């Protein structure tokens, strides 16, 4: 069993195992060794978000990588999708992001991209772990001019800004559109407002004063209330909330209401389909996507494919079967025609483009689907055994499904990044699904809480 890597890289409380300087240096050494697959000098890009612990982990990673004779290209605070792009653009051997995404500032994480800009498959992450545990590369110590160097890439922001803008037709701009963007005091605090302004939008910015400790704090995609208030106060046409590494985006309509990821997927999928650009007439979602999204896609002649929760599973399915658009209810959207990973800024530009071309507000576009009533509850757990080994919970799930009598569904799963178990229930009657969900939560608290 892997001890370091979870569902999205290595993650934990900064300066506690496994998110320590010592482990970061070992990860740097192991990754450098793994990615030395061509002749000549080797380069690895390192980017980070705005957490105070990023300095510590960046220095440790840089030390580990350079100690293996590999150069480091430092780009500073930049969105996760920017590192995916820059790794390709700079012809680097790999990319590293230091970020815990939507988690609070005391957490941090390390995740890797291969030279093609895709996240590492499980097998490669396991190889990195084996190199660390086995200590088999401890004797590899380049000396003199074979030691790696570290360089700062001063034009990284400009490169990414132009890359993001190229996801739109050249003739399209956002003149006349007022946007509020919440940068979560995170990695996109500079690039997000710049992109929107260069495309002609009038932009109000919140969450753009990071101090190392306020990332995601009461703002951003996890806490959209501040954005909702700002949209109403400024009379904006759209609100965009990014998370700490700008990997995902949550949208607020002109009325100040949050439009969830399922509705965003529905309107985008229908638009891409109308333009004849939806590969294999298929959209990829997850088991968490509302059944109403599946109904809307079926009505439009679009196949809706479900995967396990997590962008890596979306991406695996999309790559394996040749699909180009997928996403999650939580605001992760993957446009493989534009980037190799989720990109909150590209998602925002696609929504603005749709609003501009159709001359419709987001509230109207959101009517592309009608959600089936859904309840999602999170329960703190102290352990994460295989749910199949908890008979009391399995019995409660079976009884709940019988109660719904084919008119809804139950999904119980662990969070991949937090000590939480998620209980989701869908059905025709709101009162019924709430009763079912609350009963399941009670069972979880007794046996796993």
VOPAGU-2260 file (C-alpha; in pm, 1 decimal, decimal comma):
REM VOPAGU-2260
SITE   aa  ch    i         X         Y         Z
SITE  UNK   A    0       0,0       0,0       0,0
SITE  UNK   A    1     125,5     347,0     -88,6
SITE  UNK   A    2     211,3     559,7     213,2
SITE  UNK   A    3     294,4     895,7      56,4
SITE  UNK   A    4      70,3     948,8    -245,4
SITE  UNK   A    5    -305,2     985,0    -212,6
SITE  UNK   A    6    -565,3    1059,8    -477,8
SITE  UNK   A    7    -399,4    1390,9    -567,7
SITE  UNK   A    8     -29,4    1374,9    -493,4
SITE  UNK   A    9     122,3    1392,8    -144,6
SITE  UNK   A   10     -76,9    1603,1      98,7
SITE  UNK   A   11     -86,3    1680,7     471,2
SITE  UNK   A   12     -23,9    1940,9     739,0
SITE  UNK   A   13     288,0    2136,9     648,3
SITE  UNK   A   14     597,1    2046,2     853,6
SITE  UNK   A   15     438,1    1723,5     977,4
SITE  UNK   A   16     495,7    1386,0     813,1
SITE  UNK   A   17     465,6    1339,7     518,7
SITE  UNK   A   18     466,2    1709,0     428,8
SITE  UNK   A   19     812,2    1783,1     569,3
SITE  UNK   A   20    1127,1    1932,2     419,2
SITE  UNK   A   21    1298,3    1594,4     453,2
SITE  UNK   A   22    1029,9    1412,6     253,9
SITE  UNK   A   23    1013,9    1696,3      -0,5
SITE  UNK   A   24    1387,1    1667,1     -63,2
SITE  UNK   A   25    1356,1    1289,9    -105,6
SITE  UNK   A   26    1062,7    1337,0    -344,1
SITE  UNK   A   27    1277,0    1579,0    -544,3
SITE  UNK   A   28    1565,5    1331,3    -565,7
SITE  UNK   A   29    1341,1    1040,2    -661,8
SITE  UNK   A   30    1147,0    1238,8    -921,9
SITE  UNK   A   31    1467,3    1377,3   -1073,7
SITE  UNK   A   32    1605,8    1025,5   -1109,4
SITE  UNK   A   33    1282,5     894,3   -1259,7
SITE  UNK   A   34    1251,7    1169,9   -1518,9
SITE  UNK   A   35    1608,5    1162,5   -1651,9
SITE  UNK   A   36    1507,2     988,3   -1973,4
SITE  UNK   A   37    1701,4    1175,6   -2241,6
SITE  UNK   A   38    2057,8    1288,2   -2302,9
SITE  UNK   A   39    2190,3    1630,5   -2205,6
SITE  UNK   A   40    2081,5    1857,8   -1921,1
SITE  UNK   A   41    1749,2    1791,1   -1750,7
SITE  UNK   A   42    1497,8    2044,4   -1619,8
SITE  UNK   A   43    1202,4    2030,9   -1380,6
SITE  UNK   A   44     955,7    2319,5   -1335,8
SITE  UNK   A   45     843,1    2406,7    -982,1
SITE  UNK   A   46     538,6    2623,7    -912,5
SITE  UNK   A   47     342,5    2685,0    -594,6
SITE  UNK   A   48      44,6    2863,5    -446,6
SITE  UNK   A   49      63,8    3137,2    -181,6
SITE  UNK   A   50      90,0    2931,7     140,1
SITE  UNK   A   51     361,8    3035,3     382,3
SITE  UNK   A   52     495,1    2678,0     385,3
SITE  UNK   A   53     555,2    2694,7      10,3
SITE  UNK   A   54     893,5    2861,3      64,6
SITE  UNK   A   55    1012,9    2575,9     285,9
SITE  UNK   A   56     894,1    2299,2      53,9
SITE  UNK   A   57    1013,2    2476,1    -262,4
SITE  UNK   A   58    1364,9    2505,2    -119,8
SITE  UNK   A   59    1369,5    2139,9     -15,0
SITE  UNK   A   60    1241,9    2015,3    -350,9
SITE  UNK   A   61    1492,8    2234,7    -534,0
SITE  UNK   A   62    1775,5    2099,0    -320,3
SITE  UNK   A   63    1675,3    1739,9    -384,2
SITE  UNK   A   64    1637,4    1787,0    -759,6
SITE  UNK   A   65    1964,9    1978,1    -799,3
SITE  UNK   A   66    2147,9    1714,7    -592,6
SITE  UNK   A   67    2068,8    1465,3    -869,4
SITE  UNK   A   68    2220,0    1684,9   -1140,4
SITE  UNK   A   69    1888,0    1820,3   -1267,9
SITE  UNK   A   70    1817,4    2191,7   -1315,8
SITE  UNK   A   71    1514,5    2359,9   -1159,0
SITE  UNK   A   72    1298,9    2625,0   -1328,2
SITE  UNK   A   73    1123,7    2832,7   -1060,2
SITE  UNK   A   74     805,1    3019,0   -1158,0
SITE  UNK   A   75     674,2    3122,4    -814,1
SITE  UNK   A   76     302,1    3141,4    -733,2
SITE  UNK   A   77     115,4    3011,4   -1038,6
SITE  UNK   A   78    -203,7    2807,6   -1093,8
SITE  UNK   A   79    -171,7    2430,6   -1114,1
SITE  UNK   A   80    -287,9    2428,3   -1480,4
SITE  UNK   A   81     -18,1    2685,2   -1557,7
SITE  UNK   A   82     247,0    2438,6   -1443,5
SITE  UNK   A   83      98,6    2172,3   -1671,2
SITE  UNK   A   84     126,4    2416,9   -1962,6
SITE  UNK   A   85     470,6    2555,5   -1870,8
SITE  UNK   A   86     615,4    2205,7   -1837,2
SITE  UNK   A   87     525,8    2149,9   -2202,5
SITE  UNK   A   88     612,4    2501,1   -2318,0
SITE  UNK   A   89     957,4    2500,3   -2156,3
SITE  UNK   A   90    1029,5    2147,6   -2284,8
SITE  UNK   A   91    1097,9    2039,9   -1926,6
SITE  UNK   A   92    1126,8    1678,9   -1816,9
SITE  UNK   A   93     858,6    1723,1   -1549,2
SITE  UNK   A   94     663,4    1976,6   -1347,9
SITE  UNK   A   95     592,4    2002,4    -974,9
SITE  UNK   A   96     314,2    2193,5    -800,8
SITE  UNK   A   97     331,7    2277,8    -431,1
SITE  UNK   A   98     -29,8    2329,2    -330,2
SITE  UNK   A   99    -310,3    2182,9    -121,7
SITE  UNK   A  100    -569,9    2334,3    -355,2
SITE  UNK   A  101    -887,2    2421,0    -159,5
SITE  UNK   A  102    -752,7    2311,3     182,2
SITE  UNK   A  103    -673,9    2564,2     459,4
SITE  UNK   A  104    -333,5    2733,1     470,5
SITE  UNK   A  105    -175,8    2502,4     728,2
SITE  UNK   A  106    -196,9    2213,9     478,3
SITE  UNK   A  107      16,7    2173,0     171,7
SITE  UNK   A  108      74,9    1920,1    -103,4
SITE  UNK   A  109     313,6    1813,6    -377,9
SITE  UNK   A  110     200,6    1674,2    -713,1
SITE  UNK   A  111     386,5    1600,2   -1032,3
SITE  UNK   A  112     327,5    1640,3   -1404,5
SITE  UNK   A  113     514,0    1441,1   -1667,6
SITE  UNK   A  114     670,8    1616,6   -1968,0
SITE  UNK   A  115     342,3    1594,5   -2162,3
SITE  UNK   A  116     159,6    1798,4   -1896,6
SITE  UNK   A  117     -47,3    1512,2   -1755,5
SITE  UNK   A  118     -51,9    1405,3   -1392,1
SITE  UNK   A  119     145,3    1093,6   -1313,3
SITE  UNK   A  120     -31,8     758,5   -1326,4
SITE  UNK   A  121     -44,9     548,8   -1008,9
SITE  UNK   A  122     239,8     326,6   -1130,1
SITE  UNK   A  123     484,9     617,5   -1161,2
SITE  UNK   A  124     388,8     757,5    -822,0
SITE  UNK   A  125     449,0     412,2    -675,8
SITE  UNK   A  126     793,7     403,0    -840,0
SITE  UNK   A  127     881,4     735,0    -673,1
SITE  UNK   A  128     775,1     590,3    -337,7
SITE  UNK   A  129     982,5     274,9    -392,9
SITE  UNK   A  130    1290,0     482,1    -474,6
SITE  UNK   A  131    1249,8     667,0    -144,5
SITE  UNK   A  132    1172,7     362,8      71,8
SITE  UNK   A  133    1441,9     140,2     -79,9
SITE  UNK   A  134    1711,3     409,3     -52,1
SITE  UNK   A  135    1853,0     269,0    -376,1
SITE  UNK   A  136    1955,2     609,6    -514,9
SITE  UNK   A  137    2131,5     729,2    -198,3
SITE  UNK   A  138    2471,4     666,6    -358,9
SITE  UNK   A  139    2396,8     884,7    -664,1
SITE  UNK   A  140    2577,2    1210,1    -588,9
SITE  UNK   A  141    2689,1    1421,5    -886,5
SITE  UNK   A  142    2973,0    1661,8    -807,6
SITE  UNK   A  143    3135,1    1976,4    -949,0
SITE  UNK   A  144    2959,6    2110,8   -1258,4
SITE  UNK   A  145    2728,3    1806,6   -1273,9
SITE  UNK   A  146    2521,6    1945,5    -984,7
SITE  UNK   A  147    2194,9    2104,6   -1096,6
SITE  UNK   A  148    2125,3    2477,5   -1105,7
SITE  UNK   A  149    1810,8    2673,8   -1020,9
SITE  UNK   A  150    1677,0    2946,5   -1251,9
SITE  UNK   A  151    1383,6    3183,2   -1208,0
SITE  UNK   A  152    1156,8    3213,4   -1515,5
SITE  UNK   A  153    1056,7    3579,5   -1519,0
SITE  UNK   A  154     806,5    3563,9   -1803,9
SITE  UNK   A  155     606,3    3264,0   -1675,9
SITE  UNK   A  156     296,8    3472,8   -1599,1
SITE  UNK   A  157     292,1    3628,5   -1945,3
SITE  UNK   A  158     334,5    3290,5   -2113,9
SITE  UNK   A  159      37,2    3145,4   -1927,1
SITE  UNK   A  160    -181,7    3452,4   -1980,7
SITE  UNK   A  161    -135,0    3430,8   -2357,2
SITE  UNK   A  162    -192,8    3054,2   -2349,6
SITE  UNK   A  163    -525,6    3096,4   -2170,3
SITE  UNK   A  164    -639,5    3369,5   -2409,3
SITE  UNK   A  165    -568,0    3141,7   -2706,0
SITE  UNK   A  166    -852,0    2915,5   -2590,1
SITE  UNK   A  167   -1089,0    3174,5   -2743,5
SITE  UNK   A  168   -1137,6    3287,4   -3104,2
SITE  UNK   A  169    -924,9    3594,8   -3177,8
SITE  UNK   A  170   -1225,8    3805,3   -3271,8
SITE  UNK   A  171   -1402,0    3747,9   -2938,9
SITE  UNK   A  172   -1376,6    3991,9   -2650,6
SITE  UNK   A  173   -1577,9    4067,8   -2338,7
SITE  UNK   A  174   -1645,9    4438,3   -2386,9
SITE  UNK   A  175   -1958,3    4537,3   -2194,9
SITE  UNK   A  176   -1941,0    4249,4   -1945,5
SITE  UNK   A  177   -1884,3    4322,1   -1577,2
SITE  UNK   A  178   -1714,5    4042,6   -1384,6
SITE  UNK   A  179   -1624,8    3994,7   -1019,5
SITE  UNK   A  180   -1342,7    3745,2    -968,2
SITE  UNK   A  181   -1250,2    3596,8    -630,9
SITE  UNK   A  182    -891,2    3469,7    -644,0
SITE  UNK   A  183    -909,7    3298,5    -300,4
SITE  UNK   A  184    -588,7    3482,0    -202,8
SITE  UNK   A  185    -426,3    3203,7    -399,5
SITE  UNK   A  186    -210,6    3126,1    -698,7
SITE  UNK   A  187    -417,3    3317,6    -956,5
SITE  UNK   A  188    -427,0    3649,3    -770,9
SITE  UNK   A  189    -227,2    3819,0   -1048,3
SITE  UNK   A  190    -304,6    3626,7   -1366,1
SITE  UNK   A  191    -684,5    3593,3   -1334,5
SITE  UNK   A  192    -767,9    3967,3   -1327,2
SITE  UNK   A  193    -508,8    4034,1   -1598,5
SITE  UNK   A  194    -657,7    3780,1   -1839,8
SITE  UNK   A  195   -1011,1    3912,4   -1795,1
SITE  UNK   A  196    -906,8    4277,3   -1831,6
SITE  UNK   A  197    -695,9    4210,5   -2140,5
SITE  UNK   A  198   -1005,1    4051,5   -2297,8
SITE  UNK   A  199   -1205,2    4368,0   -2239,5
SITE  UNK   A  200   -1414,1    4283,7   -1934,6
SITE  UNK   A  201   -1468,6    4532,0   -1654,5
SITE  UNK   A  202   -1325,4    4349,5   -1352,4
SITE  UNK   A  203   -1370,9    4384,0    -978,7
SITE  UNK   A  204   -1129,4    4169,9    -778,3
SITE  UNK   A  205   -1155,3    4021,8    -429,7
SITE  UNK   A  206    -931,3    3768,1    -258,5
SITE  UNK   A  207    -620,1    3909,8    -425,0
SITE  UNK   A  208    -411,6    4006,3    -122,1
SITE  UNK   A  209    -236,8    3686,5     -11,2
SITE  UNK   A  210     -33,4    3695,7     308,6
SITE  UNK   A  211      63,2    3328,6     326,4
SITE  UNK   A  212    -213,7    3246,2     571,8
SITE  UNK   A  213    -539,2    3371,9     416,0
SITE  UNK   A  214    -558,4    3137,1     116,7
SITE  UNK   A  215    -914,8    2997,7      90,4
SITE  UNK   A  216   -1000,7    3171,5     420,7
SITE  UNK   A  217   -1368,0    3266,6     391,2
SITE  UNK   A  218   -1326,5    3322,9      17,7
SITE  UNK   A  219   -1279,3    3145,4    -313,1
SITE  UNK   A  220   -1459,0    2844,5    -455,1
SITE  UNK   A  221   -1508,5    2684,0    -112,4
SITE  UNK   A  222   -1670,7    2994,3      38,1
SITE  UNK   A  223   -1866,2    3177,7    -236,3
SITE  UNK   A  224   -2080,2    3396,4      -5,1
SITE  UNK   A  225   -1834,9    3686,6     -33,4
SITE  UNK   A  226   -1850,7    3665,3    -413,0
SITE  UNK   A  227   -2231,6    3650,4    -412,1
SITE  UNK   A  228   -2243,3    3971,1    -208,7
SITE  UNK   A  229   -1991,3    4142,8    -439,2
SITE  UNK   A  230   -2185,0    4046,2    -754,5
SITE  UNK   A  231   -2502,4    4202,0    -613,1
SITE  UNK   A  232   -2322,4    4515,4    -489,9
SITE  UNK   A  233   -2148,5    4579,8    -823,4
SITE  UNK   A  234   -2440,3    4476,8   -1044,3
SITE  UNK   A  235   -2205,2    4235,6   -1221,3
SITE  UNK   A  236   -2305,9    4002,4   -1502,8
SITE  UNK   A  237   -2098,7    3717,3   -1360,5
SITE  UNK   A  238   -1901,3    3611,6   -1056,0
SITE  UNK   A  239   -1609,1    3367,8   -1074,6
SITE  UNK   A  240   -1459,5    3207,4    -763,7
SITE  UNK   A  241   -1134,1    3016,2    -804,1
SITE  UNK   A  242    -982,0    2784,0    -546,8
SITE  UNK   A  243    -632,3    2819,1    -403,0
SITE  UNK   A  244    -451,5    2678,3    -705,7
SITE  UNK   A  245    -709,4    2797,4    -963,9
SITE  UNK   A  246    -774,1    2442,3   -1070,9
SITE  UNK   A  247   -1149,3    2475,4   -1031,5
SITE  UNK   A  248   -1406,9    2750,5   -1064,9
SITE  UNK   A  249   -1747,9    2817,5    -910,5
SITE  UNK   A  250   -1984,7    3059,4   -1083,6
SITE  UNK   A  251   -2236,9    3311,1    -952,1
SITE  UNK   A  252   -2510,0    3444,2   -1182,4
SITE  UNK   A  253   -2617,7    3806,7   -1216,8
SITE  UNK   A  254   -2881,4    3750,7    -947,9
SITE  UNK   A  255   -2615,1    3656,7    -693,9
SITE  UNK   A  256   -2693,3    3283,2    -690,3
SITE  UNK   A  257   -2434,7    3004,2    -714,2
SITE  UNK   A  258   -2475,8    2794,5   -1030,2
SITE  UNK   A  259   -2337,9    2451,3    -949,2
SITE  UNK   A  260   -2099,0    2248,5   -1161,7
SITE  UNK   A  261   -2367,4    2019,0   -1302,7
SITE  UNK   A  262   -2557,0    2312,4   -1457,0
SITE  UNK   A  263   -2230,1    2455,6   -1588,0
SITE  UNK   A  264   -2148,3    2119,9   -1747,9
SITE  UNK   A  265   -2494,2    2100,4   -1903,3
SITE  UNK   A  266   -2477,9    2442,2   -2070,2
SITE  UNK   A  267   -2120,5    2394,1   -2190,9
SITE  UNK   A  268   -2182,4    2041,7   -2320,5
SITE  UNK   A  269   -2489,2    2151,8   -2515,1
SITE  UNK   A  270   -2295,1    2444,0   -2663,5
SITE  UNK   A  271   -1995,2    2230,6   -2763,1
SITE  UNK   A  272   -2235,0    1974,7   -2909,3
SITE  UNK   A  273   -2418,7    2240,7   -3113,6
SITE  UNK   A  274   -2086,1    2352,7   -3257,4
SITE  UNK   A  275   -2008,5    1995,0   -3361,8
SITE  UNK   A  276   -1700,4    1985,3   -3137,2
SITE  UNK   A  277   -1807,9    1733,4   -2872,7
SITE  UNK   A  278   -1593,3    1425,1   -2930,3
SITE  UNK   A  279   -1800,4    1109,6   -2978,2
SITE  UNK   A  280   -2108,8    1302,7   -2856,3
SITE  UNK   A  281   -2008,6    1211,0   -2502,1
SITE  UNK   A  282   -1964,5    1401,2   -2176,6
SITE  UNK   A  283   -1779,9    1248,8   -1881,9
SITE  UNK   A  284   -1905,4    1313,6   -1529,4
SITE  UNK   A  285   -1879,1    1134,0   -1196,4
SITE  UNK   A  286   -2103,9     929,6    -974,5
SITE  UNK   A  287   -2174,6    1254,9    -785,9
SITE  UNK   A  288   -2327,0    1430,4   -1086,4
SITE  UNK   A  289   -2699,5    1496,0   -1048,1
SITE  UNK   A  290   -2929,7    1259,3   -1233,7
SITE  UNK   A  291   -3090,6    1564,3   -1392,9
SITE  UNK   A  292   -2768,1    1625,2   -1587,6
SITE  UNK   A  293   -2782,6    1276,0   -1730,8
SITE  UNK   A  294   -3147,4    1329,6   -1831,4
SITE  UNK   A  295   -3063,0    1659,5   -2005,8
SITE  UNK   A  296   -2775,8    1500,7   -2196,6
SITE  UNK   A  297   -2985,0    1202,6   -2304,6
SITE  UNK   A  298   -3259,3    1434,0   -2431,6
SITE  UNK   A  299   -2999,6    1616,0   -2645,8
SITE  UNK   A  300   -2859,5    1293,2   -2788,5
SITE  UNK   A  301   -2543,7    1310,8   -2577,0
SITE  UNK   A  302   -2403,5    1009,2   -2395,3
SITE  UNK   A  303   -2329,2    1072,1   -2026,9
SITE  UNK   A  304   -2045,8     853,6   -1892,9
SITE  UNK   A  305   -1980,2     833,5   -1518,3
SITE  UNK   A  306   -1653,5     767,6   -1335,9
SITE  UNK   A  307   -1541,2     753,1    -974,1
SITE  UNK   A  308   -1502,4    1093,0    -805,6
SITE  UNK   A  309   -1174,8    1269,2    -880,4
SITE  UNK   A  310   -1034,7    1449,6   -1180,1
SITE  UNK   A  311    -774,1    1176,3   -1238,1
SITE  UNK   A  312   -1053,0     926,4   -1305,6
SITE  UNK   A  313   -1226,9    1169,5   -1539,8
SITE  UNK   A  314    -902,7    1222,6   -1725,3
SITE  UNK   A  315    -821,4     852,0   -1746,9
SITE  UNK   A  316   -1161,9     780,4   -1903,8
SITE  UNK   A  317   -1136,5    1076,1   -2140,8
SITE  UNK   A  318    -790,4     978,5   -2263,8
SITE  UNK   A  319    -870,4     608,7   -2289,5
SITE  UNK   A  320   -1187,7     657,8   -2492,8
SITE  UNK   A  321   -1113,5     978,2   -2685,1
SITE  UNK   A  322   -1349,6    1224,5   -2515,9
SITE  UNK   A  323   -1270,1    1596,3   -2490,4
SITE  UNK   A  324   -1501,3    1739,8   -2221,7
SITE  UNK   A  325   -1575,6    1631,4   -1867,7
SITE  UNK   A  326   -1622,2    1772,1   -1523,4
SITE  UNK   A  327   -1742,0    1749,3   -1167,2
SITE  UNK   A  328   -2017,3    1907,1    -963,5
SITE  UNK   A  329   -1748,8    2069,6    -747,1
SITE  UNK   A  330   -1626,7    2294,9   -1029,0
SITE  UNK   A  331   -1350,6    2091,0   -1194,2
SITE  UNK   A  332   -1388,8    2105,4   -1572,9
SITE  UNK   A  333   -1148,4    1948,6   -1820,7
SITE  UNK   A  334   -1131,2    2081,3   -2176,5
SITE  UNK   A  335    -877,1    1852,9   -2340,5
SITE  UNK   A  336    -884,3    2064,9   -2656,1
SITE  UNK   A  337    -727,9    2345,1   -2448,4
SITE  UNK   A  338    -526,3    2200,4   -2158,5
SITE  UNK   A  339    -416,9    1866,2   -2016,2
SITE  UNK   A  340    -576,6    1927,1   -1678,9
SITE  UNK   A  341    -860,1    2120,9   -1517,1
SITE  UNK   A  342    -820,2    2496,2   -1552,8
SITE  UNK   A  343   -1040,3    2742,1   -1364,6
SITE  UNK   A  344    -946,8    3034,0   -1588,6
SITE  UNK   A  345   -1020,6    2848,4   -1912,3
SITE  UNK   A  346   -1352,6    2738,2   -1760,3
SITE  UNK   A  347   -1435,2    3101,3   -1683,8
SITE  UNK   A  348   -1350,9    3210,9   -2038,0
SITE  UNK   A  349   -1572,2    2938,5   -2185,7
SITE  UNK   A  350   -1867,3    3055,1   -1975,7
SITE  UNK   A  351   -1807,3    3420,1   -2067,3
SITE  UNK   A  352   -1778,7    3321,2   -2431,7
SITE  UNK   A  353   -2112,5    3140,3   -2415,9
SITE  UNK   A  354   -2279,5    3440,6   -2250,2
SITE  UNK   A  355   -2134,5    3679,0   -2508,7
SITE  UNK   A  356   -2224,4    3468,2   -2814,6
SITE  UNK   A  357   -2578,6    3387,6   -2701,8
SITE  UNK   A  358   -2642,0    3726,4   -2535,5
SITE  UNK   A  359   -2803,3    3535,4   -2248,3
SITE  UNK   A  360   -2738,4    3577,6   -1874,2
SITE  UNK   A  361   -2601,9    3286,8   -1674,8
SITE  UNK   A  362   -2932,8    3241,9   -1490,3
SITE  UNK   A  363   -3106,0    3168,1   -1820,3
SITE  UNK   A  364   -2828,6    2943,9   -1951,5
SITE  UNK   A  365   -2849,8    2744,6   -1627,7
SITE  UNK   A  366   -3194,8    2623,7   -1732,4
SITE  UNK   A  367   -3017,1    2376,4   -1962,7
SITE  UNK   A  368   -3097,3    2114,6   -1698,5
SITE  UNK   A  369   -3336,9    2063,7   -1409,4
SITE  UNK   A  370   -3177,0    1912,9   -1103,8
SITE  UNK   A  371   -3331,6    1616,4    -929,7
SITE  UNK   A  372   -3351,0    1689,4    -552,2
SITE  UNK   A  373   -3019,9    1593,1    -394,4
SITE  UNK   A  374   -2879,6    1596,5     -41,8
SITE  UNK   A  375   -2504,2    1579,0      21,3
SITE  UNK   A  376   -2381,9    1551,0     380,7
SITE  UNK   A  377   -2022,7    1524,3     503,9
SITE  UNK   A  378   -1939,5    1324,6     815,8
SITE  UNK   A  379   -1606,7    1342,3     999,6
SITE  UNK   A  380   -1456,0     996,1    1040,1
SITE  UNK   A  381   -1165,1     872,2    1250,1
SITE  UNK   A  382   -1092,0     570,7    1028,1
SITE  UNK   A  383   -1147,7     462,4     669,6
SITE  UNK   A  384   -1207,6      88,1     647,2
SITE  UNK   A  385   -1341,6     -58,7     324,3
SITE  UNK   A  386   -1712,1      21,5     338,1
SITE  UNK   A  387   -1794,7    -332,0     230,3
SITE  UNK   A  388   -1655,3    -447,7     566,3
SITE  UNK   A  389   -1907,9    -240,2     766,1
SITE  UNK   A  390   -2220,7    -459,9     756,0
SITE  UNK   A  391   -2437,3    -216,9     952,9
SITE  UNK   A  392   -2375,3      55,7     694,4
SITE  UNK   A  393   -2429,5    -181,0     400,8
SITE  UNK   A  394   -2760,1    -288,3     554,6
SITE  UNK   A  395   -2866,3      76,0     601,0
SITE  UNK   A  396   -2776,0     158,6     238,2
SITE  UNK   A  397   -2976,6    -138,4     110,5
SITE  UNK   A  398   -3279,3     -40,6     319,6
SITE  UNK   A  399   -3251,4     320,1     196,9
SITE  UNK   A  400   -3246,9     211,1    -167,2
SITE  UNK   A  401   -3553,3      -6,0    -107,6
SITE  UNK   A  402   -3729,2     292,3      47,7
SITE  UNK   A  403   -3655,8     506,5    -259,6
SITE  UNK   A  404   -3808,0     227,6    -471,0
SITE  UNK   A  405   -3620,3     300,6    -793,9
SITE  UNK   A  406   -3700,8     674,2    -792,8
SITE  UNK   A  407   -3360,0     781,4    -661,4
SITE  UNK   A  408   -3013,0     666,8    -570,5
SITE  UNK   A  409   -2775,0     649,5    -273,5
SITE  UNK   A  410   -2400,7     704,9    -287,8
SITE  UNK   A  411   -2169,6     671,9      13,4
SITE  UNK   A  412   -1797,0     732,0     -37,2
SITE  UNK   A  413   -1487,2     864,7     137,7
SITE  UNK   A  414   -1324,4    1195,0      49,9
SITE  UNK   A  415    -990,3    1131,4    -115,6
SITE  UNK   A  416    -818,2    1426,7      53,3
SITE  UNK   A  417    -991,9    1480,5     390,0
SITE  UNK   A  418   -1105,9    1264,9     688,3
SITE  UNK   A  419   -1464,1    1274,5     565,4
SITE  UNK   A  420   -1728,0    1033,9     443,9
SITE  UNK   A  421   -1976,9    1178,4     197,9
SITE  UNK   A  422   -2341,6    1068,4     194,7
SITE  UNK   A  423   -2538,8    1161,3    -116,4
SITE  UNK   A  424   -2905,3    1080,4    -172,2
SITE  UNK   A  425   -3115,6    1173,6    -477,4
SITE  UNK   A  426   -3488,4    1127,7    -525,0
SITE  UNK   A  427   -3819,0    1283,9    -617,6
SITE  UNK   A  428   -3914,8    1411,7    -270,8
SITE  UNK   A  429   -3690,6    1644,9     -74,6
SITE  UNK   A  430   -3829,4    1545,4     266,5
SITE  UNK   A  431   -3778,1    1176,1     195,2
SITE  UNK   A  432   -3418,0    1202,1      76,8
SITE  UNK   A  433   -3327,3    1419,4     377,3
SITE  UNK   A  434   -3466,4    1156,4     613,2
SITE  UNK   A  435   -3271,6     886,0     431,1
SITE  UNK   A  436   -2948,0    1088,4     432,6
SITE  UNK   A  437   -2975,7    1179,2     801,3
SITE  UNK   A  438   -3035,2     814,4     892,4
SITE  UNK   A  439   -2724,9     708,6     701,4
SITE  UNK   A  440   -2521,0     982,1     872,4
SITE  UNK   A  441   -2632,9     852,8    1210,9
SITE  UNK   A  442   -2517,2     501,5    1119,1
SITE  UNK   A  443   -2179,7     636,1    1000,2
SITE  UNK   A  444   -2126,5     832,7    1322,8
SITE  UNK   A  445   -2187,9     521,4    1532,1
SITE  UNK   A  446   -1954,8     292,1    1341,7
SITE  UNK   A  447   -1689,8     523,1    1186,7
SITE  UNK   A  448   -1707,9     852,0    1376,8
